[in-house]
Amino acid sequence: MFADHLNIPTAIVHAYGGVIVACTPHLLFLKDTDGDDRADVREVILTGFGRGDTHAVTSNLRYGLDNWIWGTCGYSGAKVKVKRPPSASAAAPSPLAGRGPG
């Protein structure tokens, strides 16, 4: 199993050598760094997506024609906050700040 303890994961997209997972109330960045097929990096990159109804949570992550990652958030709403993962340096952009899969 690549990652466990995910709360209703509803979307996944490859990015930055790992995957971004919609796992309400968070968007998580997961990455295997040692080749054992398990996520060694697990970072919250965005948080605050509503979870009032599991039929209307964040989902449908995909690359757009503009090379940005897009998703949907249903009527559960959101008060999104950008989280700086512990492994990010002060000068480095967050995993979602740039364009392309990198």
Buried (B, 14 or more C-beta within 10 A) or exposed (E): EBBEEBEEBBBBBEBBEBBBBBBBBBBBBBBBEEEEEEBEBBBBBBBBBBBEEEEBBBBEBEBEEEEEBEBBBBEBBBEBEEBEBEEBEEEEEBBBEEEEEE
